[in-house]
Amino acid sequence: MLQSINKIALLTTGAYENSWYLMRKLTQQFPQVLIIITRNPPSYKQRLSFFIHSVKLTIKIILRYILLGQKNYLPVQPPSFSGVICSDDINAEIVYNNIKNFSPDLICISGTKIVSDRILKLAKLCLNLHHGFVPYYRGVSSTDWVSFQRNFDYYYVTVHEAVTALDSGPIYAEEQIKPYLFENYDSFKCRIKLFGDEIMLHVCQNLQTIKPVPQPDNVSCHNYRHKEKAEGFSIHAKREYESNDFRRYVINERDGGEGRLFHIVNRYLQKREERYALQPGLYIVNYHEIINHDDLKSDYKIPSIFTSIEKFMLHLKSYTNDFETVSMSDGLKLLQQGKVQKNRYLVITFDDGLSSVKDVLPYINAIGVKPTIFVSSEPLLKMKPLINHQELFCSRYSKYCKSVDTKMLRNKYQLLLREGYKTANCKDEFVEFVSNAYLSKESLRQMIYENKVEIGSHTSDHIQLSDIDYEIQYKKIYESHKAIERLLNTSIPYFSFPFGKLHHRDYCSEYIASYTAQHYFSCNGGINQTPGINGAILRIGIHNETVPALRSLLSRQRFR
């Protein structure tokens, strides 16, 4: 780990906004910077043309911010190229000699061709800025490959150590970036690159505190090269970005902007998408708590992670009419065999391991299907509830004990989170209520023995993974998964991330999940269509929708 950075060598193209931004910022923030570019500096005529273009672009950016709350980078003007070394070959002798004489503490690489090993050895550390999620998207044109494969969750920028093997060094930072509503492809790719510059600058400024994370070596990865692109590849990638499917992705994520007008427009577009027919593919729907209709009459508002048993039965009938319902293992086989591209299949899953699943399990089994239950280890091993159920359980309990103080219930729940049921007063009715809300290890073993369910893990305690570092995530994902396998005496092939949004996890979560289970799942919507695409398998979160609302929700899903 570098203790201090005084001298940085930047290797970049020098021809685009992201290069200019990085050149300017590095020279402002570090005392000695050597810049080597591979393209000739822009001419006076090119600078003037870009200035005129940037004025028009600035007006559009300001208007989009005012109307839709979309924050973007203002156009970056070309910097001074005084003292900059230009060589069309990044591995030329002149480049090597200048870097050697400069003796940098750090080499930063952005947008060049592969840098030779002998140049990489000239600094204590070399960092590469890559516009893709590694190891899934190594090599060139990562943004285009993500678009081409409709794997829209994986628009990322990565700062990793530059080593001899292409894009395979330890990760210093890896951040997702999401497209905006109505943002054209060129603007989005420009924003990705400028966002990457910010991440690179952040890493350079905080190297002393960043602990790099090795890339997993047991997952499928690919080094994309120019020769693999079919004729018209870039056009096809852009077409996928501009497709109806991509629009569904953006509007369902609901974070392609901010403000009242944005939400009005976004909801209008959602309503338009609901008119379309259900697409073929593998639909994996996800539930949490199943409650009785009487619980809905509580004076205390129940959080949305529930479905009434009456609504669930109507959902189940709708599924049998519109889909061929299958178990998870069968559904994933159909996906890998490419059979889901012509027909609609549906898998039912439940997160959090709540005991209310027993109320509907006979009805699911009756249609010849085994649901998949994703369980967390703390309720099973440490006799502690999950943090995300506090409001749900307090609200449900208040229905039966109207005189109870909800603040007192929350305090009791916090005590249970810290100490578990065993150290709390076992005769307390609320403690017993919470304890019985989770499936016991005996119930799970019996379900597995009778071949009624499939099992997945769901972290130890359902906290937001993006807030914690790699070592803690490893314990909460991998070690928890193995502990549940030992407890239930069975191999568990599935893992699902807690919470539905992508920002609730990070690249560490993805890495650990990739070697924890054979298959891992997200829950931010989408239909699985194409086999062999890296990343989390898509699931759709279901709550207490009416049947028409459920059908509308499923019909506006994007497919991958």
Buried (B, 14 or more C-beta within 10 A) or exposed (E): EEEEBEBBBBBBBBBBBBBBBBBBBBBEEBEBBBBBBBBEBBEEEEEEEBEEEBEEBEEEBEEBBEEBBBEBBEBBBBBEBEEBBBBEEBBBEEBBEBBEEBEBBBBBBBBBBBBBEEBBEBBEBBBBBBBBBBBBBBBBBBBBBBBBBBBBBBBBBBBBBBBEEBBBBEBBBBBBBBBBBBBEBEBBBBBBBBBBBBBBBBBBEEBEEBEBBEBBEEBEBEBBEEEEBEEEBEEBBBBBBEBEBBBBBBBBBBBBBEBEEBBEBBEEBBEEBBEEEBBBBBBBBBBBBBBBEEBBEBEBEBBEBBBBBEBBBBBBEBBBEBBBBBBBBBBBEBBEEEBBBEEBBBBBBBBBBBBBBEEBBEBBBEEEBBBBBBBBBBBBBBBBBBBBBBBBBBBBBBBEEEEBEEEEBBEBBEBBBEEBBEEBEEEBEBBBBBBEBBBBBEBBBEBBEEEBBBBBBBBBBBBBBBEBEBEBBBBBBBBBBBBBBEBBEBEBBBBBBBBBBBEBBBBBBBBBBBBBBEBBBBBBBBBBBBBEBBBBBBBBBBBBBEEEEBBBBBBBBBBB
